[in-house]
């Protein structure tokens, strides 16, 4: 999963929400790497990896291009 937040606070809120929801709904604990002030957080849940980017970092790393042959399951704008 790849998404972005427009501020450090938004990235922290997204990370917190994902961690709480996966723990509550799926009984899974995630491991978080990175910090919001750096513009990229990676959350590893084993079978799912969540990337939370600042807009600049998302553009720089362009993971969508790396996975361009992959299937898009959901796109939310």
LOVEXMI-181063 format. One line per field, with one value per residue (C-alpha): residue in three letters; residue number from 1; x, y, z. Coordinates in Angstrom, 2 decimals, decimal comma, m for minus. Example, Ala and Ser with C-alpha at 12.3 -4.5 7.8 and 13.67 -1.06 7.14 Angstrom:
BEGIN
type (ALA	SER)
seq (1	2)
x (12,30	13,67)
y (m4,50	m1,06)
z (7,80	7,14)
END
This chain:
BEGIN
type (UNK	UNK	UNK	UNK	UNK	UNK	UNK	UNK	UNK	UNK	UNK	UNK	UNK	UNK	UNK	UNK	UNK	UNK	UNK	UNK	UNK	UNK	UNK	UNK	UNK	UNK	UNK	UNK	UNK	UNK	UNK	UNK	UNK	UNK	UNK	UNK	UNK	UNK	UNK	UNK	UNK	UNK	UNK	UNK	UNK	UNK	UNK	UNK	UNK	UNK	UNK	UNK	UNK	UNK	UNK	UNK	UNK	UNK	UNK	UNK	UNK	UNK	UNK	UNK	UNK	UNK	UNK	UNK	UNK	UNK	UNK	UNK	UNK	UNK	UNK	UNK	UNK)
seq (1	2	3	4	5	6	7	8	9	10	11	12	13	14	15	16	17	18	19	20	21	22	23	24	25	26	27	28	29	30	31	32	33	34	35	36	37	38	39	40	41	42	43	44	45	46	47	48	49	50	51	52	53	54	55	56	57	58	59	60	61	62	63	64	65	66	67	68	69	70	71	72	73	74	75	76	77)
x (0,00	1,35	m0,10	0,98	0,25	0,84	2,50	4,40	1,27	m0,80	1,80	1,85	m1,96	m2,11	0,47	m1,37	m4,69	m3,27	m1,59	m4,75	m7,05	m4,89	m4,45	m8,18	m9,58	m6,91	m5,03	m1,76	1,07	3,07	6,68	7,37	10,60	11,40	10,07	7,46	9,88	12,04	9,06	8,80	7,42	7,34	4,93	5,49	2,65	4,20	1,89	1,18	3,65	2,40	4,47	3,51	5,23	5,41	4,49	8,13	9,47	6,74	7,65	11,37	11,18	8,34	7,43	4,44	6,89	8,84	5,61	4,04	3,38	1,46	m2,30	m3,93	m6,52	m7,82	m7,06	m8,44	m7,95)
y (0,00	3,43	6,70	10,17	12,82	16,53	17,10	15,32	15,38	13,78	11,04	10,32	10,22	7,87	5,55	5,53	4,82	1,95	0,40	0,65	m0,68	m3,67	m4,55	m4,27	m5,79	m8,35	m8,92	m8,06	m5,96	m3,91	m2,87	0,77	2,08	5,71	8,96	11,35	14,30	12,35	12,04	8,25	5,64	1,94	m0,28	m4,03	m6,39	m9,49	m10,04	m6,30	m3,41	0,17	3,11	6,54	9,38	13,13	14,30	15,16	11,80	9,92	11,70	11,15	7,39	6,78	3,32	3,26	3,07	0,28	m1,72	m0,57	m4,17	m4,82	m4,73	m1,68	m2,97	0,39	4,01	6,76	10,42)
z (0,00	m0,92	0,34	1,33	3,91	3,54	6,93	9,69	11,84	9,10	8,53	12,28	12,38	9,38	10,96	14,27	12,55	10,52	13,57	15,69	12,96	12,08	15,74	16,45	13,25	12,35	15,62	13,84	15,17	12,71	12,76	11,86	10,35	9,63	11,04	9,77	9,78	7,30	4,95	4,74	7,14	6,31	8,21	7,89	8,74	7,20	4,23	3,77	3,67	4,01	2,74	4,08	2,18	2,14	m1,40	m2,21	m1,05	m2,89	m6,10	m5,52	m4,89	m7,36	m6,08	m8,44	m11,37	m9,69	m9,33	m12,61	m13,69	m10,46	m10,20	m8,59	m6,13	m4,92	m5,81	m3,57	m4,43)
END
